[in-house]
Amino acid sequence: MQRRKMVAGNWKMHLNMEEACGLAERIKNAVDPDLDRDVLIAPSFTNLHSVKKVIEGSPIFLAAQNMNWEEKGAFTGDVSPLQIKDAGSTHVIIGHSERRHVFGETDGMLNKKVKAAVTHSITPILCIGETLEERESQKTYRVLETQLVKGLANLSENELSSLIIAYEPVWAIGTGKTATPEQAQDAHIFVRKKLSSMFSVSFGETIRILYGGSVKPENIDELMAQPDLDGVLVGGASLKAEGFSRIIHFQGVITG
Ligand code: 13P
């Protein structure tokens, strides 16, 4: 099964408008329009619109890092699906571990966000992953299963046709401690099998699963050599154009 690879940069709560536009410009210059993989960047809400103007006409996709599930209303401080779309986003990151663990977002809330994203034709990137404690107590698969089952509850295969999953082990995020290619591959196989059993084998085979957690120019090639890694979601290393460009141009196996 050929799954188009994706390299995504999550800029988290970094960069002012000028810096964000400058970085977007440099990434745009590094991305060949005929590149055989997708490139996506996720700036802060306040920089979405300006960055969109910079990447207009390039193949780079734009994602918001979060959103509310309602279209509008009295939700001070939140941003709606309509608003992120209006600002130019085609994708949205949902349930990043920082949202789950720092802001207490639950699987039930994330399920509403996934539903809202697909309802508004926004591609959801649902993040899942275990903590170090969960891994060390052999609970990794149970945690991933719960996050998938609850996060995708009451949604059909058809509704989820654009879904992207990001496997981001919490212990690997921002720690410099990358999962080994084998650990990542094992988790991705588990996720794919679970999606196949929840929906259908063809669904499981089609859905792209990205790996995130201390991805760097130094480890991208060995990660992308794993057959079930369909791409990466990069934090810190996506903030420097040169390093991110190297990650975009990974040398791994291209066929999935
Ligand atoms: P780092 O690449 O900085 O570890 O962050 C990963 C991440 O959280 C991407 O969403």
Residues whose N, C-alpha, C, O or C-beta is under 5 A from the ligand:
A	BS01	13P	N10 A172 I173 G174 T175 G212 G213 S214 V215 L233 V234 G235 G236 A237
